[in-house]
Amino acid sequence: MRKIYLLASFLTASITVLTSCAQLKPHVKPLEAFTPQDLGTKFQDLEYVSKIENFVIILDSSASMQDEYLGVVNHGRPKFAVAKDILTRMNNTLPEIDVKYAFVTFGHGQFKPFETNILHELKKYSRGLLDEAINMSTPPEGSSPAGYGIKDAWNMLLTAGGQKAVIIVSDGEDLIGGPLEKAKDLKEMYGDKACVYTVFVGNTAEGRDALKDIAREASCGFSVTADAVASSEDMADFVEKVFLTTIPRRDVDSDGDGVSDKNDECPDTPKGAIVDSRGCWVVKGVTFDYKKWNIKEEFNSNLSNIVDVLQKNPNLSIRIEGHTDNIASMEYNIELSKKRANAVKNYLVGKGIQESRITTEGFGFKHPIATNDTEEGRAQNRRAELVPIK
């Protein structure tokens, strides 16, 4: 399709539309629904970080992008609408990463055959800003100076460090401005520090091949079609390959108890349970006097947390484990630790917790959590702990 429209043809078409369809509003087919994948929750023990520091989007806004798209995704919509929708899907899938981005369009009228429009210079990326740029893109008209769009990217990236990505979305038709040469210049300037990714939103094999050649000339990157990245899963894969890499999570806390997995000696504590520095569910703050097992009134508020957790988790059962210091024999301390566990059980039952949900066990001084060489350490060892049983 020609990029330059004659004024007479334009006027004739306009008059025809106005006289024959003045009372009709064209039916606009809505864009297809899209639900992005949440990449932030994809892995439990890994997290995504950006593998690039800067990216530039170059959107084809030339006249041929008015034509209907004959592919699968949003079939029958203008190619320009499909292109913007693909970018929106990418934007909604991309996590909020610490990276800079820029947005360039090309194709702005028959009297501006070599003009591009830089909607955003390199600035900190946010989903809202990119969405704004996509919506600000001017309606398609004019020629396709893709080479000048790549040159804009080349210039903006001059002051940018780190890894870079250039994403070109186009139908590949009648590209001018030497896009292959400009892609080669990009390669010579930045090497593998700048990768070019092309997204084909068109109907012709020639256009698809033109975009493949641009990506190939840059040697770092690849070319895809709009249909190949349209689904939630495929778009997530595209975003991962272009933008992201994974690293081990620094502070994974699978059970949400405030203690990271790497330091958690008691995983799977129920939500809301009070734990100690080991991540173990304890009768927090409740210790027993020497050779005693009674629970002091001052500890009632601490025990109310356990009642609250059990009430919120009616299918949860627990084992209460009693512990002692190492004064006296093991036989004596086993019995003492059982009495301490049972004291906690009796308190919970008295607060309405079913007895069948609670078992007890005494360990004496088999499992100290502090030294028994000091009074302070022995006091910490005179304790009760809780183990969830699912």
FENLIN-V946615 format. One record per residue. RES is the residue in one small letter. OMEGA is omega in radians with two decimals (NA if undefined). D_FIRST is the distance of its C-alpha to the first C-alpha in Angstrom with 2 decimals. Layout:
# FENLIN-V946615
<<RES,OMEGA,D_FIRST> <RES,OMEGA,D_FIRST>>
This chain:
# FENLIN-V946615
<<m,-3.12,0.00> <r,3.12,3.75> <k,-3.07,6.41> <i,-3.13,9.04> <y,3.10,9.87> <l,-3.11,12.93> <l,-3.13,16.01> <a,3.13,17.06> <s,-3.14,14.10> <f,-3.11,14.66> <l,-3.14,18.36> <t,-3.14,18.13> <a,-3.12,16.22> <s,-3.13,18.72> <i,3.14,21.66> <t,3.14,20.72> <v,-3.08,20.54> <l,-3.06,23.76> <t,-3.06,25.70> <s,-3.05,24.91> <c,-3.02,24.65> <a,-3.07,26.91> <q,-3.05,29.30> <l,3.01,26.92> <k,-3.10,25.71> <p,3.09,22.60> <h,3.14,23.65> <v,-3.13,22.49> <k,-3.11,22.89> <p,3.08,25.02> <l,-3.12,24.26> <e,3.10,26.28> <a,-3.13,29.72> <f,3.08,30.44> <t,-3.08,33.90> <p,3.01,34.05> <q,3.07,36.75> <d,-3.09,39.60> <l,-3.14,39.83> <g,-3.13,42.85> <t,-3.07,44.98> <k,-3.10,43.72> <f,3.09,46.72> <q,-3.04,50.32> <d,3.11,51.52> <l,3.04,48.36> <e,3.12,46.21> <y,2.94,42.75> <v,-3.11,42.44> <s,3.05,39.48> <k,3.06,39.01> <i,3.10,36.87> <e,-3.12,37.82> <n,2.98,34.47> <f,-3.13,30.83> <v,3.05,27.65> <i,3.09,24.56> <i,-3.06,21.22> <l,3.09,18.55> <d,3.13,14.83> <s,-3.10,14.28> <s,-2.99,11.00> <a,-3.08,8.46> <s,3.12,6.31> <m,3.02,9.93> <q,-3.05,10.22> <d,3.12,8.77> <e,3.06,11.80> <y,-3.07,13.36> <l,3.08,14.57> <g,-3.05,17.32> <v,-3.06,20.91> <v,3.14,21.63> <n,-3.13,20.64> <h,3.10,18.63> <g,3.05,16.62> <r,3.05,16.71> <p,-3.14,13.83> <k,-3.13,13.16> <f,3.11,14.71> <a,3.11,17.78> <v,3.14,18.11> <a,3.13,18.02> <k,3.12,20.68> <d,3.10,22.65> <i,3.11,22.84> <l,3.10,24.16> <t,3.09,26.58> <r,3.10,27.83> <m,-3.10,28.43> <n,-3.12,30.21> <n,3.11,32.40> <t,-3.08,33.38> <l,3.07,34.23> <p,3.09,37.92> <e,-3.07,39.00> <i,-3.13,39.51> <d,-3.06,40.83> <v,3.07,37.81> <k,3.14,35.77> <y,3.05,32.06> <a,-3.08,29.39> <f,-3.09,25.97> <v,2.98,23.12> <t,3.04,19.61> <f,-3.11,16.97> <g,-3.00,14.20> <h,3.02,16.12> <g,-3.06,14.86> <q,3.14,13.98> <f,3.12,17.68> <k,-2.98,18.04> <p,-3.08,15.63> <f,-3.03,18.16> <e,2.99,19.74> <t,3.13,20.53> <n,3.11,22.65> <i,-3.12,25.68> <l,3.09,26.68> <h,2.92,29.66> <e,3.12,31.52> <l,3.10,33.46> <k,-3.11,35.79> <k,-3.12,37.68> <y,2.87,35.49> <s,-3.12,36.13> <r,-3.13,34.26> <g,-3.13,34.42> <l,3.14,32.97> <l,3.09,29.94> <d,3.10,29.38> <e,-3.13,29.62> <a,3.12,26.99> <i,-3.11,24.52> <n,-3.14,25.15> <m,-3.06,24.99> <s,-3.07,21.43> <t,3.14,19.58> <p,-3.05,16.69> <p,3.01,13.21> <e,3.04,11.77> <g,-3.04,11.28> <s,-3.01,10.73> <s,3.13,11.96> <p,-3.10,15.56> <a,3.14,16.70> <g,-3.14,19.52> <y,3.04,21.00> <g,3.10,21.08> <i,3.09,23.03> <k,3.06,25.21> <d,3.13,26.03> <a,3.12,27.16> <w,-3.10,29.18> <n,-3.10,30.93> <m,-3.10,31.74> <l,-3.12,33.17> <l,-3.08,35.53> <t,-3.08,38.19> <a,3.10,37.66> <g,3.04,39.97> <g,-3.12,39.86> <q,-3.06,37.08> <k,3.06,33.50> <a,3.05,30.23> <v,-3.08,26.64> <i,-3.10,24.20> <i,3.13,20.44> <v,-2.96,18.24> <s,2.99,14.51> <d,3.06,11.60> <g,-3.05,12.00> <e,3.00,8.50> <d,-3.13,8.97> <l,3.13,12.35> <i,-3.13,14.61> <g,3.09,18.24> <g,-3.10,19.71> <p,3.12,19.52> <l,3.13,21.57> <e,-3.14,24.14> <k,3.07,24.41> <a,3.08,24.94> <k,3.09,27.58> <d,3.12,29.18> <l,3.14,29.38> <k,-3.10,31.12> <e,-3.10,33.50> <m,-2.97,34.42> <y,-3.12,35.00> <g,-3.14,35.35> <d,3.06,35.50> <k,3.11,36.10> <a,3.13,32.34> <c,-3.12,30.18> <v,3.13,26.38> <y,3.13,24.87> <t,3.12,21.17> <v,-3.07,19.91> <f,3.06,16.73> <v,-3.05,15.03> <g,-3.03,12.02> <n,-3.03,11.38> <t,3.09,11.06> <a,3.14,14.17> <e,3.11,12.77> <g,3.12,12.00> <r,-3.14,15.43> <d,3.13,17.11> <a,3.13,15.92> <l,3.07,17.62> <k,-3.12,20.56> <d,3.14,21.07> <i,3.13,21.31> <a,-3.14,23.89> <r,-3.13,25.66> <e,3.12,25.93> <a,3.05,27.70> <s,3.09,29.95> <c,-3.07,31.00> <g,3.14,28.86> <f,-3.14,26.46> <s,3.10,23.04> <v,3.02,22.65> <t,3.11,20.19> <a,-3.14,20.27> <d,-3.07,22.02> <a,-3.13,24.59> <v,-3.01,25.78> <a,-3.08,25.47> <s,3.13,29.04> <s,-3.11,32.03> <e,-3.11,33.55> <d,3.10,30.48> <m,3.08,29.62> <a,3.12,33.28> <d,3.11,33.14> <f,-3.14,30.11> <v,3.12,31.92> <e,-3.07,35.10> <k,-3.07,33.59> <v,-2.92,31.77> <f,-2.78,34.33> <l,2.93,37.70> <t,-3.09,40.84> <t,3.04,44.06> <i,3.08,47.62> <p,3.09,50.84> <r,-3.08,51.48> <r,-3.05,54.11> <d,3.10,55.89> <v,3.11,55.21> <d,-2.97,57.56> <s,-3.10,56.94> <d,3.03,59.71> <g,-3.11,59.13> <d,3.11,62.74> <g,3.10,62.04> <v,-3.09,63.05> <s,-3.08,60.37> <d,-3.08,60.40> <k,3.14,61.65> <n,-3.02,64.78> <d,3.12,65.14> <e,-3.11,68.22> <c,-3.12,67.89> <p,3.05,64.33> <d,3.00,63.32> <t,-3.09,65.50> <p,-3.13,64.62> <k,3.12,62.62> <g,-3.13,64.89> <a,3.08,67.72> <i,-3.10,69.54> <v,3.07,69.63> <d,-3.07,71.40> <s,3.11,70.03> <r,-3.07,69.76> <g,-3.11,67.52> <c,-3.13,70.39> <w,-3.05,71.19> <v,2.94,74.59> <v,-2.91,77.07> <k,3.07,75.93> <g,-3.11,78.81> <v,3.02,81.37> <t,-3.05,84.00> <f,3.06,87.47> <d,-3.14,90.80> <y,3.12,92.88> <k,-3.14,94.12> <k,3.08,92.64> <w,3.13,90.02> <n,3.13,90.09> <i,-3.13,87.00> <k,-3.13,87.76> <e,-3.11,86.66> <e,-3.11,84.80> <f,-3.08,82.26> <n,-3.13,81.49> <s,3.09,78.30> <n,-3.12,77.02> <l,-3.14,77.69> <s,3.08,75.86> <n,3.14,72.55> <i,3.09,73.36> <v,-3.12,74.25> <d,3.14,70.94> <v,-3.12,68.88> <l,3.10,70.78> <q,3.13,70.41> <k,3.14,66.63> <n,-3.01,66.48> <p,3.13,68.80> <n,-3.10,67.99> <l,3.01,68.89> <s,-3.11,72.28> <i,2.94,73.85> <r,3.11,76.52> <i,-3.10,78.68> <e,3.12,80.05> <g,-3.11,83.16> <h,-3.11,84.08> <t,2.93,87.10> <d,-3.03,88.37> <n,3.07,90.62> <i,-3.09,93.94> <a,-3.01,96.29> <s,3.09,95.75> <m,-3.14,92.56> <e,3.12,94.28> <y,-3.07,95.12> <n,3.04,91.62> <i,3.14,89.95> <e,3.12,91.91> <l,-3.12,91.25> <s,3.06,87.49> <k,3.13,87.52> <k,3.12,89.33> <r,3.10,86.68> <a,-3.13,83.85> <n,3.10,85.76> <a,3.11,86.38> <v,3.12,82.64> <k,-3.11,82.21> <n,3.10,84.97> <y,-3.09,83.35> <l,3.11,80.01> <v,3.10,81.74> <g,3.12,83.66> <k,3.04,80.37> <g,3.11,79.25> <i,-3.11,77.43> <q,-3.12,78.35> <e,-3.11,80.80> <s,-3.14,79.09> <r,-3.00,76.05> <i,2.95,78.14> <t,-3.12,79.92> <t,3.09,81.88> <e,3.10,82.92> <g,-3.10,85.12> <f,-3.10,84.56> <g,3.14,87.40> <f,-3.13,86.61> <k,-3.02,84.44> <h,3.11,81.18> <p,3.04,81.86> <i,3.12,79.02> <a,-3.14,81.23> <t,3.03,84.32> <n,-3.12,87.64> <d,3.13,89.49> <t,3.10,89.14> <e,3.12,89.82> <e,3.13,86.31> <g,3.13,84.82> <r,3.11,87.18> <a,3.11,86.24> <q,-3.11,82.55> <n,3.09,83.52> <r,-2.91,85.40> <r,2.99,82.31> <a,3.11,80.46> <e,-3.13,76.92> <l,3.11,74.70> <v,3.13,72.55> <p,3.10,70.01> <i,-3.07,70.37> <k,NA,67.45>>
